[in-house]
C-alpha cells in the first residue's frame, strides 16, 4: 500500500470503501511540527462523481484501486461527451466533458500517448503523455532578434489553452507543452 506521499494526480484509490480518482494534490509542510508533510487531496468518486477534500499525513497509507489503463486516441465529440477509441481493440470510450475538462485542453486528433483509465469496466479518466504538440492560433507578432531567454507573451493554442511562450514564437507554429505544468517546453519538431 502506497503512502500518501507516493500518490500522484489521476491515481485511483479506495477511500471510505469508494473508488476515487485523485484530481489535485496540495503538499504543505507545517512549521514547528515534527514529522513530515501534509497532503490535501481532492478526490472524486468514480461512480457518483461526489467530491471529497481530504488531508493525509505523508506516512498515511492508502489502498490503490483496481484499474486498467488502455492506450487510446481521441476520436470525436458527441454532445457533452468526448469519445476515445481503444488503439488495440477499437472499443469506444465515452467520457463526460466535465470530468476531463482539464485534460481536454491538451487533446487534438494528433495527440499520441493518451491512456483511458478504466475502473470496474467504466472509463473514468485520462492519463496524458508528459508533453503534447499543439498549434499556436493566436499570439502577438513575433519580435525579430528576441532571444530564447527573453520575455514571454500569452499564446492561445488550438484547444483553447493559453500558455506563456517566448517572444520569438508566432501564430501558426506548433509547440510542445508540458501537460503537468501547463508550460511551453519547446518548438515542436514535426509540423
VENCOR-V198273 format. One record per pair of residues at least 24 apart in sequence whose C-alpha atoms are under 10 Angstrom apart, sorted by the first residue. I is the first residue (numbers start at 1). J is the second residue. D is the distance in Angstrom with one decimal. If there is no record, write none. Layout:
# VENCOR-V198273
((I;J;D) (I;J;D))
This chain:
# VENCOR-V198273
((1;60;9.7) (1;61;6.0) (1;62;6.0) (1;63;5.5) (1;64;6.9) (2;59;9.1) (2;60;8.5) (2;61;5.6) (2;62;5.9) (2;63;7.0) (2;64;7.5) (3;56;9.3) (3;57;8.7) (3;58;6.3) (3;59;5.5) (3;60;5.5) (3;61;4.2) (3;62;6.1) (3;63;8.9) (4;37;9.6) (4;38;8.7) (4;39;6.9) (4;40;9.5) (4;41;9.2) (4;55;9.3) (4;56;6.4) (4;57;6.7) (4;58;5.0) (4;59;6.3) (4;60;5.6) (4;61;5.8) (4;62;6.5) (4;63;9.8) (5;36;9.5) (5;37;8.1) (5;38;8.6) (5;39;7.2) (5;56;8.8) (5;57;8.0) (5;58;4.8) (5;59;7.2) (5;60;8.3) (5;61;8.9) (5;62;10.0) (6;58;8.3) (6;59;9.6) (6;61;9.3) (6;62;9.6) (7;39;9.5) (7;41;9.4) (7;58;9.7) (7;61;9.6) (7;62;8.5) (7;64;9.0) (8;41;9.7) (9;41;9.0) (9;42;9.4) (9;43;9.5) (9;127;9.4) (9;180;9.3) (10;43;9.1) (10;117;8.8) (10;124;9.9) (10;125;7.4) (10;126;7.8) (10;127;7.0) (10;128;9.8) (11;43;9.6) (11;64;7.6) (11;65;8.4) (11;67;9.3) (11;117;9.3) (11;125;9.6) (11;127;9.3) (12;43;8.8) (12;44;9.3) (12;45;9.4) (12;46;8.7) (12;62;9.9) (12;63;8.7) (12;64;6.0) (12;65;5.3) (12;66;7.9) (12;67;7.5) (12;117;9.0) (12;118;9.9) (12;119;8.6) (12;124;9.7) (12;125;9.5) (13;43;8.9) (13;45;9.6) (13;62;6.6) (13;63;5.5) (13;64;4.3) (13;65;4.7) (13;66;8.4) (13;67;9.6) (14;45;9.3) (14;62;7.0) (14;63;5.3) (14;64;6.0) (14;65;5.4) (14;66;9.0) (15;43;9.0) (15;44;10.0) (15;45;8.9) (15;52;9.4) (15;54;9.7) (15;62;7.6) (15;63;7.6) (15;64;9.2) (15;65;9.2) (17;63;9.8) (18;44;9.5) (18;45;6.5) (18;46;8.2) (18;47;8.5) (18;48;9.7) (18;65;9.1) (19;43;9.4) (19;44;8.4) (19;45;5.8) (19;46;6.1) (19;47;7.6) (19;48;9.9) (19;63;9.5) (19;64;8.7) (19;65;6.2) (19;66;8.7) (19;67;9.7) (19;119;8.1) (19;120;9.5) (20;44;5.1) (20;45;4.3) (20;46;5.4) (20;47;8.3) (20;48;9.7) (20;49;8.7) (20;50;9.0) (20;51;8.9) (20;52;8.8) (20;64;9.4) (20;65;7.9) (20;119;9.6) (20;124;9.7) (21;45;6.5) (21;46;6.4) (21;49;9.5) (21;51;9.7) (21;64;9.9) (21;65;8.9) (21;117;9.8) (21;119;9.8) (21;124;8.2) (21;125;8.0) (22;46;9.9) (22;51;10.0) (22;52;9.4) (22;53;9.8) (23;51;9.8) (23;99;9.8) (23;102;9.9) (23;125;9.7) (24;53;9.4) (25;53;9.7) (25;54;9.8) (25;55;9.6) (26;55;9.3) (27;55;9.6) (27;56;9.7) (27;57;9.8) (27;58;9.3) (28;57;9.9) (35;59;9.2) (44;99;9.4) (45;124;9.6) (46;99;9.7) (46;118;9.6) (46;119;7.7) (46;120;9.6) (46;122;8.6) (46;123;8.9) (46;124;6.1) (46;125;8.7) (47;119;9.1) (47;120;9.4) (47;122;8.5) (47;124;8.3) (49;99;8.5) (49;124;9.7) (65;119;7.9) (65;120;9.7) (66;118;8.8) (66;119;6.5) (66;120;7.8) (67;117;6.7) (67;118;5.5) (67;119;4.7) (67;120;7.3) (67;121;8.7) (67;122;9.6) (67;123;9.6) (67;124;9.7) (68;115;9.4) (68;116;8.1) (68;117;5.8) (68;118;5.0) (68;119;6.6) (68;120;8.7) (68;121;8.5) (68;122;9.8) (68;123;9.2) (69;114;9.5) (69;115;5.8) (69;116;5.6) (69;117;4.7) (69;118;6.2) (69;119;9.0) (69;123;9.3) (69;125;9.5) (69;126;8.7) (69;127;8.2) (70;114;8.4) (70;115;5.2) (70;116;5.2) (70;117;6.7) (70;118;7.7) (70;123;9.6) (70;126;9.5) (70;127;9.5) (71;112;9.1) (71;113;6.9) (71;114;6.0) (71;115;4.5) (71;116;6.5) (71;117;9.2) (71;126;9.9) (71;127;9.4) (72;111;9.8) (72;112;8.3) (72;113;7.5) (72;114;5.6) (72;115;5.4) (72;116;6.3) (72;117;9.9) (72;126;9.4) (72;127;10.0) (73;107;9.2) (73;108;9.1) (73;109;7.5) (73;110;8.3) (73;111;7.2) (73;112;6.8) (73;113;7.8) (73;114;6.2) (73;115;7.9) (73;116;8.9) (74;104;9.8) (74;107;7.2) (74;108;6.8) (74;109;5.8) (74;110;8.1) (74;111;7.4) (74;112;8.8) (74;114;8.1) (75;108;8.9) (75;109;6.9) (76;108;9.3) (76;109;8.4) (84;114;9.2) (84;115;9.4) (84;116;8.0) (84;123;9.9) (84;126;9.9) (85;116;9.3) (86;114;9.9) (86;115;8.8) (86;116;8.3) (87;114;9.8) (87;115;9.6) (92;123;9.8) (93;117;9.8) (93;118;9.3) (93;122;8.5) (93;123;6.3) (93;124;9.3) (94;122;9.1) (94;123;7.0) (94;124;8.9) (95;122;9.4) (95;123;6.7) (95;124;6.8) (95;125;7.4) (95;126;8.8) (96;123;9.7) (96;124;8.8) (96;125;9.4) (99;124;7.9) (99;125;7.3) (99;126;9.4) (100;124;8.9) (100;125;6.7) (100;126;7.2) (102;161;9.4) (102;179;9.7) (103;127;8.2) (103;128;7.3) (103;179;8.2) (103;180;9.8) (104;128;9.8) (104;159;7.6) (104;160;9.4) (104;161;9.2) (105;134;9.8) (105;157;8.8) (105;158;8.8) (105;159;5.3) (105;160;6.4) (105;161;5.5) (105;162;9.1) (105;179;9.2) (105;182;9.7) (106;131;8.8) (106;132;6.7) (106;133;8.3) (106;134;7.6) (106;157;9.2) (106;158;9.1) (106;159;6.7) (106;160;8.9) (106;161;7.5) (106;177;8.3) (106;178;9.4) (106;179;7.0) (106;182;9.0) (107;132;8.0) (107;133;9.1) (107;134;8.4) (107;158;9.3) (107;159;7.0) (108;132;9.3) (108;133;9.0) (108;134;7.9) (108;135;9.9) (108;158;8.2) (108;159;7.2) (110;134;8.8) (128;179;7.1) (128;180;8.7) (129;178;8.7) (129;179;7.2) (129;180;9.1) (130;176;9.9) (130;177;8.5) (130;178;5.9) (130;179;5.6) (130;180;6.8) (130;181;9.4) (131;175;9.8) (131;176;6.2) (131;177;5.3) (131;178;4.4) (131;179;5.3) (131;180;8.1) (131;181;9.6) (131;182;9.1) (131;183;9.4) (131;184;9.4) (131;185;8.1) (132;174;10.0) (132;175;8.2) (132;176;5.5) (132;177;5.5) (132;178;6.8) (132;179;6.9) (132;185;9.5) (132;188;8.9) (133;157;9.8) (133;174;6.4) (133;175;5.4) (133;176;4.5) (133;177;6.3) (133;178;9.1) (133;184;10.0) (133;185;9.7) (133;186;9.4) (133;187;8.6) (133;188;6.2) (133;189;8.9) (133;190;9.2) (133;191;9.1) (134;158;6.4) (134;159;7.7) (134;161;9.4) (134;172;9.9) (134;173;8.5) (134;174;5.4) (134;175;5.6) (134;176;6.5) (134;177;7.4) (134;187;9.7) (134;188;8.1) (134;191;9.7) (135;159;8.4) (135;171;8.0) (135;172;6.2) (135;173;5.8) (135;174;4.2) (135;175;6.3) (135;176;8.9) (135;187;10.0) (135;188;9.1) (135;191;9.0) (136;160;9.6) (136;161;9.6) (136;162;9.2) (136;163;9.6) (136;165;9.7) (136;169;8.4) (136;170;7.2) (136;171;5.2) (136;172;5.3) (136;173;5.5) (136;174;6.0) (136;175;7.2) (137;170;8.8) (137;171;5.4) (137;172;5.8) (137;173;8.1) (137;174;9.2) (138;162;9.4) (138;170;8.0) (138;171;5.4) (138;172;7.9) (138;173;9.9) (139;164;9.7) (139;165;9.0) (139;167;9.3) (139;169;8.2) (139;170;6.5) (139;171;5.7) (139;172;9.3) (140;167;8.2) (140;168;9.8) (140;169;8.9) (140;170;7.2) (140;171;7.8) (141;167;8.1) (141;168;8.4) (141;169;8.1) (141;170;5.9) (141;171;7.4) (142;166;8.7) (142;167;5.5) (142;168;4.8) (142;169;5.7) (142;170;5.1) (142;171;8.2) (143;167;5.9) (143;168;5.6) (143;169;8.4) (143;170;8.7) (144;168;6.9) (155;184;9.8))
